[in-house]
Amino acid sequence: MKKIIILSILIVSICKLYAQDNNFTWFEKDNKLYYNRNLPVYFWISTSPDNNSQDILMTSKTSEKYANPMYFDSDGYNTLQYANAVDTNTKKIAYPSQTAVFKVYVDGFAPTINAYFKGTRKYSGGKLVYNKNLQITIDAKDYMSGVDKIMYSVNNETFKEYTNPIIFSESGDYIFEFYATDNTGNKSITKKYEFQIN
């Protein structure tokens, strides 16, 4: 049993992380690897770090239900490790004894978003009404991998990336929607406001 556990840890420690298809989402920042918790994880083993190396997909027959693919069980700091690090020159257990550790920061949380309306507000006939030149600023925060993009749509048009405050200078009825994504692909809720410019 001990040999199986050690072998499993060894395989995990020298593997590459891949998701199920080519749309996997991971992100590196400040020498940290962030991975989306909601995506499957597959392990590959290789004798070379080169992209054109021959890789072997690792599978588990003893825990097939949970390992092909695997999912991280918690957000935040996770480790993949092998109990006895091996000296790369002698190929013997390193002395003093130490553990070989790979760190993964698992991100399953979407960004939080808010919109700030700068302009005179009133209600008329149950409708929210602003004067012309209403300015909307959107703010998003993500405490793990960081915010990637903020997207917005006016009157059901195609969503586009938010870069600067949005000015509403024309009279009319408006539907304003926005959301944010983080650097591992988590998407916030889409918030929606309906108002009138008069």
C-alpha positions as CSV (number, residue, x, y, z in Angstrom):
1,M,0.0,0.0,0.0
2,K,2.8,2.4,0.9
3,K,4.5,1.8,-2.5
4,I,1.2,2.7,-4.3
5,I,0.8,5.9,-2.3
6,I,4.5,7.0,-2.9
7,L,4.2,6.1,-6.6
8,S,1.0,8.2,-6.9
9,I,2.6,11.1,-5.2
10,L,5.6,10.8,-7.5
11,I,3.4,10.8,-10.6
12,V,1.5,13.9,-9.4
13,S,4.7,15.8,-8.5
14,I,6.2,15.5,-12.0
15,C,3.1,16.0,-14.0
16,K,1.7,18.8,-16.1
17,L,-1.8,20.3,-15.5
18,Y,-4.2,20.2,-18.4
19,A,-7.9,20.7,-18.6
20,Q,-10.3,18.6,-20.7
21,D,-9.9,20.5,-23.9
22,N,-7.9,23.4,-25.5
23,N,-10.1,26.0,-23.7
24,F,-8.6,25.4,-20.3
25,T,-8.0,28.5,-18.2
26,W,-4.9,29.0,-16.1
27,F,-3.0,32.1,-15.3
28,E,0.5,32.9,-14.0
29,K,1.2,36.0,-11.8
30,D,4.1,36.8,-9.5
31,N,5.5,33.3,-10.0
32,K,2.2,31.7,-8.9
33,L,0.1,29.4,-11.0
34,Y,-3.7,30.0,-10.7
35,Y,-6.2,27.4,-12.0
36,N,-10.0,27.5,-12.3
37,R,-11.5,25.2,-9.7
38,N,-14.5,24.4,-11.8
39,L,-12.4,22.8,-14.6
40,P,-11.3,19.2,-14.8
41,V,-7.6,18.4,-14.2
42,Y,-5.7,15.7,-16.1
43,F,-2.1,14.7,-15.3
44,W,0.6,14.1,-17.9
45,I,4.1,12.8,-17.4
46,S,7.1,13.6,-19.6
47,T,10.9,13.4,-19.6
48,S,11.2,16.9,-21.1
49,P,9.6,20.3,-20.5
50,D,9.6,21.0,-24.3
51,N,6.3,21.5,-26.0
52,N,7.1,18.9,-28.6
53,S,8.1,16.3,-26.1
54,Q,6.3,12.9,-25.9
55,D,3.8,13.1,-23.1
56,I,1.8,10.3,-21.5
57,L,-1.6,10.8,-20.0
58,M,-1.8,9.4,-16.5
59,T,-4.9,7.5,-15.6
60,S,-5.9,5.7,-12.4
61,K,-7.6,2.3,-12.3
62,T,-7.8,2.2,-8.5
63,S,-9.6,5.6,-8.2
64,E,-10.9,6.0,-11.8
65,K,-14.2,7.5,-10.7
66,Y,-12.4,10.5,-9.0
67,A,-9.1,10.7,-11.0
68,N,-10.0,10.7,-14.7
69,P,-10.5,13.7,-14.5
70,M,-9.7,15.0,-11.1
71,Y,-11.1,18.2,-9.5
72,F,-9.5,20.3,-6.8
73,D,-11.4,20.1,-3.6
74,S,-10.8,23.6,-2.2
75,D,-10.1,27.2,-3.3
76,G,-6.8,28.9,-2.5
77,Y,-3.4,27.4,-1.9
78,N,-3.1,23.7,-2.9
79,T,0.0,21.5,-3.2
80,L,1.1,18.5,-5.3
81,Q,4.0,16.9,-3.6
82,Y,6.3,13.9,-3.3
83,A,7.6,13.1,0.2
84,N,11.2,12.4,-0.7
85,A,12.9,14.8,-3.1
86,V,15.5,13.2,-5.4
87,D,18.8,15.0,-6.2
88,T,18.8,15.7,-9.9
89,N,22.5,14.9,-10.3
90,T,22.9,11.7,-8.2
91,K,19.3,10.5,-8.7
92,K,19.3,9.5,-5.0
93,I,17.1,10.8,-2.2
94,A,18.2,14.4,-1.4
95,Y,20.0,15.0,1.9
96,P,19.0,16.6,4.1
97,S,15.6,15.1,3.6
98,Q,13.1,17.4,2.0
99,T,9.8,17.4,0.1
100,A,9.4,18.2,-3.6
101,V,6.4,20.6,-3.8
102,F,4.4,22.1,-6.7
103,K,2.1,24.9,-5.7
104,V,-1.3,25.7,-7.3
105,Y,-3.6,28.5,-6.4
106,V,-7.1,27.3,-7.1
107,D,-9.7,29.9,-8.0
108,G,-13.4,29.1,-7.9
109,F,-14.7,32.6,-7.0
110,A,-16.0,35.0,-9.5
111,P,-15.3,38.8,-9.3
112,T,-17.6,41.1,-7.4
113,I,-18.9,44.1,-9.4
114,N,-20.6,47.4,-8.8
115,A,-21.7,50.4,-10.9
116,Y,-21.6,54.0,-9.7
117,F,-24.1,56.5,-11.2
118,K,-23.0,60.1,-11.2
119,G,-25.9,62.4,-12.0
120,T,-29.1,63.8,-10.6
121,R,-31.6,61.1,-9.9
122,K,-35.4,61.2,-9.5
123,Y,-38.4,59.0,-10.0
124,S,-41.2,59.7,-12.4
125,G,-44.2,57.4,-12.9
126,G,-42.3,54.6,-11.1
127,K,-39.3,55.0,-13.5
128,L,-35.8,55.8,-12.4
129,V,-34.9,59.0,-14.3
130,Y,-31.5,60.8,-14.7
131,N,-30.6,64.1,-16.3
132,K,-28.6,64.1,-19.5
133,N,-24.8,63.4,-19.2
134,L,-25.3,60.7,-16.6
135,Q,-21.9,59.0,-16.0
136,I,-21.6,55.4,-15.0
137,T,-18.4,54.0,-13.6
138,I,-18.0,50.2,-13.2
139,D,-15.7,48.6,-10.6
140,A,-14.8,45.0,-10.2
141,K,-12.6,43.2,-7.7
142,D,-11.2,39.7,-7.6
143,Y,-9.1,38.5,-4.7
144,M,-7.5,35.5,-6.2
145,S,-6.3,35.5,-9.8
146,G,-7.4,39.2,-10.5
147,V,-9.9,40.8,-12.8
148,D,-9.4,40.1,-16.5
149,K,-12.2,42.1,-18.2
150,I,-15.3,44.1,-17.4
151,M,-18.0,43.9,-20.1
152,Y,-21.1,46.0,-20.6
153,S,-24.1,46.3,-22.9
154,V,-26.5,49.2,-23.6
155,N,-30.0,48.4,-24.9
156,N,-29.3,44.7,-25.6
157,E,-26.4,45.5,-28.0
158,T,-23.4,43.2,-28.1
159,F,-21.3,43.3,-25.0
160,K,-18.1,45.3,-25.3
161,E,-15.1,45.8,-23.0
162,Y,-15.4,48.6,-20.4
163,T,-12.3,50.9,-20.3
164,N,-13.7,54.4,-19.4
165,P,-16.8,55.8,-17.7
166,I,-19.9,55.6,-19.9
167,I,-21.7,58.9,-20.6
168,F,-25.4,59.0,-21.5
169,S,-26.1,62.3,-23.2
170,E,-29.2,61.4,-25.3
171,S,-32.8,61.3,-24.0
172,G,-34.5,57.9,-24.0
173,D,-35.1,54.6,-22.1
174,Y,-32.0,52.5,-21.4
175,I,-31.2,49.0,-20.3
176,F,-27.7,48.8,-18.9
177,E,-26.0,45.4,-18.2
178,F,-22.5,44.5,-17.1
179,Y,-20.4,41.7,-15.7
180,A,-16.7,40.8,-15.1
181,T,-14.4,37.8,-15.6
182,D,-11.3,36.9,-13.7
183,N,-8.0,35.6,-15.1
184,T,-9.0,32.0,-14.7
185,G,-12.3,32.4,-16.5
186,N,-14.8,32.8,-13.6
187,K,-17.6,35.1,-14.5
188,S,-19.6,37.3,-12.2
189,I,-23.3,37.7,-12.2
190,T,-24.7,40.0,-14.8
191,K,-26.2,43.1,-13.2
192,K,-29.0,44.9,-15.0
193,Y,-30.4,48.5,-14.5
194,E,-33.2,50.1,-16.4
195,F,-33.6,53.9,-16.4
196,Q,-34.5,56.9,-18.4
197,I,-32.6,59.9,-19.5
198,N,-34.7,63.1,-19.6
